[in-house]
Structures are given as structure tokens and as C-alpha cells.
Amino acid sequence: MGTLFGLTLAARIDGDRIADWLVDHGVRIAVILIVVAVIILIFRHVVPHAVDAAVRRRMEERPDEEVEKRVKTLDTVFVRTAEIVLAAIALFMVLPELGVNVGPVLAGVGIVGIAIGLGAQTLVRDTINGMFILIENQFGIGDVVTVAGISGRVEEVNLRRTVLRDLDGAVHSVPNSEIRVASNHSRGWSGVDMNVTVAYEADIDKATAVIDRVGQELAADPEYGPLITDAPHVVRVDAFKDSGVALKVLGVTEPMRQWDVMGELRRRLKKAFDAERIDLRW
């Protein structure tokens, strides 16, 4: 009976201690987590609007598509960085409530940070290069780029890495420190750049006239016309190949629409050359 009473008393004391801890520290922890969660939600709501307004003021003469890419890129970076910082702050505010002395923890973090820093120079270079990529607006989410020898559409940009998806669907994660030259294929406008090779026996002037006519017809097409700024046309005889004479064809399209235009141009040229009995070569 005495043992049972003792156990009951001990359980009651433990229950009282838990209740006291919950009233004191538990409430504080809950308040910290709620406040941080609210601030994060505010950031997620306010930052996109603020970034959108600021970017549109600075890029008011740029195409809407380019502005939207810039807004999405900066919005993602700012919000995620703020979430990481706020989570770290919440952690160091909660630790004392759990009885952890933050002083030694911070000192330990500092020592570990120095040790890691000696071997984390690449991470520092990633971050610095990532900052320049964002500040200089070299590319953004949705752009088609070539970086570090890899081409694809940008799916994510942050301070550490750039994520690309190529035409095969493969996702490439490129550390920003590896990016020496960034080639943006979708900034402002895109170009039609292709060679059309005809047989040596073909009439070059006639072939040129057919290509220019088909380019003009494509630019006047209701579907493809809005995509074309400068109709594809022959600019020169580009090369003498083993198979025939290569004619250089150039034109200007809306960003990232050059492949659609070139595909349709090739289809129409094949039909036009067949009708004019001009021999295409490859």
C-alpha cells in the first residue's frame, strides 16, 4: 500500500513538474514558433508584391516575359533565404527553453565553422558567384542557357547552385562556382540561324528567291507571324560543301521561339523546293 502511495505521489509530482514546464517554457516555445511561422507567411505574401513592383519600375521598357522571369527568380531566392534565417533564429531561441546553454553551442559552432571554412572555399565561391548572377541578372528561372558546358531551361537559381533541365528531361545541378561563361539563349529575342544546302547544278539566285519568299510567307502567317520579328532570309553564300552550296539563312523571333519557326520553315522550304525542282543537299 505504501509503495502504491509512493508511486502515486511521485507521478503526481512529475505531472506537476511537467505542467509547470508547459505553462512556463512550453508556452514560450509555442509563441516563438507561432511568431516565426507568421513572419514567414508575411514574407511569402509581401515579398512577391514588393519584388514585382521594384523590378517593374527598373525594367519598365523590357518585355513582360523577361520581367516575370526576373521577379520569379528574385522572389524565390529572397523568400527561401528569409525562411532559413528565421528558422535558425527560432532554433537558438527555443534551445534555452529546453535547458540548453546557447553560449557553448555558439562557441562550438564558431570553432566548427572555422574548421569547415578551411575546407569550404568552394561553397564560398558558389555563394559569391551566385550573388553576382542575381545582381547582374545574367539569367533567371525559365531562361534557356548554356553554363559549364550544359544547356537547358533554368528551373531553379539560388546562391549555391543553378538547376537546369535539358531537352532529354535530365536535371543538372551546376555549382555556381563552375559557371565562368553564361550564354542566355532567350534574352530579349532569339535568332533563326540555319544553312540551306542546294546542289551545285542549282540556280543560286532562284534558290535564294524561293527561300526569301517562303520566309516572307511564314512571317505573314497568322500562327507563326506573331513569333517573327525579322523574316528569315538569305544573307550570303556561306560555304562550298562536298554535297553542294550552303546558303546562310538568318531571322529574328520572339525569345525561345526560334526552334518552332525553324521547324516550320524547313517543312515549307522542302515543299517549295520540290515544286520548283531545286535539289536540296545535306
Backbone torsions as a table, in degrees:
resi	resn	phi	psi	omega
1	MET	NA	-42.4	180.0
2	GLY	-65.0	-39.2	179.5
3	THR	-63.5	-42.9	179.1
4	LEU	-62.4	-40.9	179.0
5	PHE	-64.2	-39.7	179.6
6	GLY	-65.0	-42.0	179.0
7	LEU	-64.1	-40.9	178.5
8	THR	-62.3	-43.0	179.9
9	LEU	-64.7	-43.0	179.1
10	ALA	-62.7	-41.5	179.3
11	ALA	-64.3	-38.0	179.3
12	ARG	-66.0	-40.8	179.9
13	ILE	-64.5	-45.1	178.4
14	ASP	-61.9	-40.3	178.3
15	GLY	-62.9	-40.6	177.8
16	ASP	-63.8	-40.8	179.4
17	ARG	-64.2	-42.4	178.8
18	ILE	-63.5	-41.4	179.3
19	ALA	-63.7	-43.5	178.4
20	ASP	-61.8	-41.3	-179.0
21	TRP	-65.3	-41.2	179.8
22	LEU	-65.1	-40.4	179.9
23	VAL	-65.3	-39.8	-176.9
24	ASP	-85.2	-72.9	-174.2
25	HIS	-77.5	-38.7	-177.6
26	GLY	-59.5	-42.5	179.0
27	VAL	-63.4	-41.4	179.8
28	ARG	-63.1	-43.1	178.7
29	ILE	-61.6	-44.3	179.7
30	ALA	-61.1	-42.4	179.6
31	VAL	-62.7	-44.2	179.8
32	ILE	-59.4	-48.0	-178.2
33	LEU	-65.1	-39.7	179.8
34	ILE	-66.2	-44.3	-179.7
35	VAL	-61.8	-45.3	179.5
36	VAL	-63.3	-42.1	178.8
37	ALA	-61.7	-41.0	179.1
38	VAL	-65.0	-43.2	179.4
39	ILE	-61.9	-41.2	177.9
40	ILE	-62.3	-43.0	177.9
41	LEU	-62.6	-39.2	177.8
42	ILE	-63.8	-43.9	177.4
43	PHE	-58.1	-44.5	-178.3
44	ARG	-64.3	-27.0	-179.3
45	HIS	-89.3	-41.5	-173.2
46	VAL	-81.9	-44.1	-173.9
47	VAL	-56.6	-47.1	179.9
48	PRO	-57.4	-40.9	179.7
49	HIS	-68.0	-41.9	-179.9
50	ALA	-66.1	-44.6	179.3
51	VAL	-63.5	-42.7	-179.8
52	ASP	-60.0	-45.9	-179.2
53	ALA	-64.8	-43.4	-178.2
54	ALA	-66.7	-44.0	-178.2
55	VAL	-66.8	-41.3	-178.7
56	ARG	-66.3	-30.9	176.0
57	ARG	-66.9	-40.7	-176.4
58	ARG	-82.0	-20.9	-176.8
59	MET	-122.3	36.4	-174.0
60	GLU	-64.7	-22.3	-179.8
61	GLU	-95.6	-0.8	-179.7
62	ARG	-88.4	158.3	177.6
63	PRO	-61.5	149.2	-178.6
64	ASP	-58.5	-38.0	-178.5
65	GLU	-62.0	-41.3	179.1
66	GLU	-67.1	-39.2	179.0
67	VAL	-64.0	-43.7	-179.2
68	GLU	-63.2	-37.6	176.7
69	LYS	-62.7	-43.8	-179.6
70	ARG	-64.1	-42.4	179.5
71	VAL	-62.6	-46.5	-178.0
72	LYS	-63.4	-39.9	-179.3
73	THR	-64.3	-52.6	-177.8
74	LEU	-66.4	-38.5	179.0
75	ASP	-58.5	-47.7	-179.2
76	THR	-61.8	-45.0	-177.8
77	VAL	-65.8	-47.0	-177.4
78	PHE	-63.1	-46.1	-176.9
79	VAL	-65.7	-45.3	-178.4
80	ARG	-67.5	-38.0	177.1
81	THR	-63.7	-43.7	178.8
82	ALA	-62.6	-39.6	178.9
83	GLU	-62.4	-41.9	-179.9
84	ILE	-65.8	-45.2	-179.6
85	VAL	-63.0	-45.6	-179.4
86	LEU	-65.8	-37.2	177.1
87	ALA	-64.3	-39.2	177.7
88	ALA	-65.6	-42.1	178.2
89	ILE	-61.9	-44.6	179.7
90	ALA	-61.1	-40.6	-179.6
91	LEU	-60.2	-46.5	-178.0
92	PHE	-74.4	-15.5	173.2
93	MET	-85.1	-29.9	-178.3
94	VAL	-80.7	-34.2	-176.6
95	LEU	-54.2	-46.0	178.0
96	PRO	-60.5	-32.3	179.0
97	GLU	-69.2	-20.2	177.9
98	LEU	-95.0	7.0	177.9
99	GLY	86.6	11.9	179.9
100	VAL	-93.5	128.4	177.6
101	ASN	-77.3	114.5	-174.1
102	VAL	-72.6	-27.3	-177.5
103	GLY	-55.5	-58.7	177.6
104	PRO	-59.6	-33.9	179.0
105	VAL	-63.3	-45.0	179.2
106	LEU	-64.4	-39.8	177.7
107	ALA	-63.4	-42.9	178.4
108	GLY	-63.8	-40.1	177.8
109	VAL	-62.1	-39.1	179.2
110	GLY	-63.7	-43.7	179.5
111	ILE	-65.5	-45.7	178.2
112	VAL	-62.6	-38.4	179.9
113	GLY	-61.6	-39.7	177.9
114	ILE	-64.3	-44.1	180.0
115	ALA	-62.9	-43.4	-179.9
116	ILE	-67.7	-39.2	-178.0
117	GLY	-58.3	-34.6	179.3
118	LEU	-65.0	-26.7	-179.8
119	GLY	-111.5	8.4	-175.8
120	ALA	-117.5	32.8	-179.8
121	GLN	-64.2	-32.5	178.3
122	THR	-63.3	-39.8	178.6
123	LEU	-63.1	-39.4	177.7
124	VAL	-63.8	-43.6	178.9
125	ARG	-64.3	-38.4	176.1
126	ASP	-56.5	-48.2	-175.8
127	THR	-65.7	-44.6	-179.2
128	ILE	-63.9	-45.0	179.4
129	ASN	-65.6	-36.2	177.2
130	GLY	-63.3	-37.4	177.3
131	MET	-63.7	-42.7	179.2
132	PHE	-66.6	-37.0	177.6
133	ILE	-59.8	-43.0	-179.1
134	LEU	-73.0	-44.1	-177.6
135	ILE	-64.5	-43.1	-177.4
136	GLU	-84.0	-4.5	179.1
137	ASN	53.4	49.4	180.0
138	GLN	-66.3	-37.9	174.7
139	PHE	-164.2	167.9	-179.4
140	GLY	-146.4	-180.0	179.6
141	ILE	-60.4	129.6	-179.7
142	GLY	100.3	-17.7	178.1
143	ASP	-73.0	152.9	171.8
144	VAL	-102.1	120.1	-172.0
145	VAL	-135.6	166.3	168.6
146	THR	-123.7	116.2	178.7
147	VAL	-135.4	139.3	179.0
148	ALA	51.6	35.8	178.4
149	GLY	78.3	7.2	-178.5
150	ILE	-117.9	133.2	178.7
151	SER	-111.2	142.7	177.9
152	GLY	170.9	179.8	177.6
153	ARG	-88.3	135.5	-178.4
154	VAL	-74.5	121.5	177.9
155	GLU	-102.4	-24.6	-179.4
156	GLU	-157.1	140.8	173.1
157	VAL	-133.9	127.3	172.5
158	ASN	-138.9	-172.7	-175.4
159	LEU	-70.2	-18.6	-176.0
160	ARG	-102.7	-35.8	-172.2
161	ARG	-148.8	165.1	173.2
162	THR	-122.7	130.0	-177.7
163	VAL	-107.3	123.9	179.9
164	LEU	-117.6	148.6	171.0
165	ARG	-119.9	121.6	-177.2
166	ASP	-85.5	-178.4	-175.8
167	LEU	-66.1	-22.9	177.3
168	ASP	-83.6	-3.7	-179.6
169	GLY	92.2	-4.1	179.1
170	ALA	-71.4	140.4	179.9
171	VAL	-101.4	127.5	-178.9
172	HIS	-115.0	128.3	176.2
173	SER	-104.0	111.9	-173.9
174	VAL	-108.9	117.6	174.8
175	PRO	-60.2	136.9	-176.6
176	ASN	-62.2	-26.6	178.9
177	SER	-67.9	-18.2	179.7
178	GLU	-83.9	-9.2	-176.1
179	ILE	-88.2	104.8	176.9
180	ARG	-95.9	-42.9	178.5
181	VAL	-128.7	129.2	178.5
182	ALA	-114.1	116.8	178.9
183	SER	-102.3	113.2	-178.4
184	ASN	-96.9	114.9	-176.3
185	HIS	-90.8	2.6	-173.9
186	SER	-133.8	24.8	-179.1
187	ARG	-93.2	114.1	174.9
188	GLY	81.1	-61.0	178.9
189	TRP	-156.5	165.5	177.6
190	SER	-126.2	159.8	-173.8
191	GLY	-116.5	141.4	166.8
192	VAL	-84.1	121.2	-179.0
193	ASP	-140.8	102.6	-176.3
194	MET	-150.1	155.5	175.1
195	ASN	-106.5	138.6	173.1
196	VAL	-116.0	118.8	-175.7
197	THR	-104.5	127.5	178.3
198	VAL	-119.0	160.9	-178.6
199	ALA	-64.2	153.9	178.4
200	TYR	-62.3	-26.4	-179.1
201	GLU	-77.8	-12.9	-175.5
202	ALA	-72.6	153.1	174.8
203	ASP	-78.2	110.8	-175.6
204	ILE	-62.1	-42.0	-179.3
205	ASP	-63.9	-39.1	179.0
206	LYS	-67.2	-43.1	179.1
207	ALA	-62.4	-40.6	178.6
208	THR	-62.7	-43.3	-179.9
209	ALA	-63.5	-39.0	179.5
210	VAL	-65.7	-44.1	179.8
211	ILE	-62.1	-45.5	-179.4
212	ASP	-64.1	-38.9	179.0
213	ARG	-64.8	-44.8	179.4
214	VAL	-64.3	-38.2	177.1
215	GLY	-62.0	-41.3	178.2
216	GLN	-67.1	-40.6	177.7
217	GLU	-63.3	-38.8	179.0
218	LEU	-66.2	-38.4	179.3
219	ALA	-68.6	-23.6	179.2
220	ALA	-92.6	-3.9	-178.2
221	ASP	-69.6	136.6	-178.9
222	PRO	-60.1	-32.2	-177.6
223	GLU	-84.5	-45.2	-174.2
224	TYR	-94.7	-20.8	-179.0
225	GLY	-55.0	-46.2	-180.0
226	PRO	-62.8	-17.0	-179.5
227	LEU	-86.7	-12.9	-171.3
228	ILE	-108.8	128.1	176.3
229	THR	-95.6	-41.7	178.0
230	ASP	-130.7	119.7	-174.2
231	ALA	-59.6	138.7	176.9
232	PRO	-58.6	136.6	-177.6
233	HIS	-155.6	159.8	179.8
234	VAL	-78.8	131.7	179.5
235	VAL	-109.7	-20.9	-179.7
236	ARG	-174.8	166.6	165.4
237	VAL	-81.4	116.2	-168.8
238	ASP	-88.7	-34.0	-176.9
239	ALA	-167.1	156.1	170.6
240	PHE	-103.4	109.3	-178.4
241	LYS	-98.4	171.0	176.8
242	ASP	-62.5	-33.6	-175.6
243	SER	-88.1	-22.2	-177.0
244	GLY	168.9	-163.2	-177.6
245	VAL	-99.2	126.8	-178.5
246	ALA	-95.1	124.5	176.8
247	LEU	-103.2	127.2	-179.9
248	LYS	-82.4	126.2	180.0
249	VAL	-116.8	125.4	179.4
250	LEU	-125.6	155.8	175.9
251	GLY	-167.6	174.7	-178.4
252	VAL	-128.6	135.0	-179.9
253	THR	-128.3	173.6	171.3
254	GLU	-65.2	156.2	-177.4
255	PRO	-52.4	130.1	173.4
256	MET	69.4	11.9	179.1
257	ARG	-106.2	6.4	-177.2
258	GLN	-64.7	-33.9	-178.0
259	TRP	-69.2	-39.2	176.4
260	ASP	-62.2	-45.3	-177.8
261	VAL	-66.2	-43.9	-179.0
262	MET	-66.0	-36.3	177.8
263	GLY	-62.2	-45.2	179.3
264	GLU	-70.0	-35.1	178.4
265	LEU	-63.3	-43.4	178.4
266	ARG	-61.7	-42.2	-179.9
267	ARG	-61.1	-45.3	-178.1
268	ARG	-70.8	-35.3	178.8
269	LEU	-65.2	-40.1	178.9
270	LYS	-60.1	-44.6	-179.9
271	LYS	-67.0	-41.3	-178.7
272	ALA	-67.1	-41.3	-179.9
273	PHE	-67.6	-37.3	176.0
274	ASP	-62.2	-41.4	-178.9
275	ALA	-67.1	-34.0	-178.5
276	GLU	-92.2	1.4	-179.7
277	ARG	57.3	42.9	174.1
278	ILE	-100.8	127.8	-174.0
279	ASP	-83.5	114.1	174.8
280	LEU	-80.3	143.2	176.1
281	ARG	-127.2	164.9	-177.6
282	TRP	-124.3	NA	NA
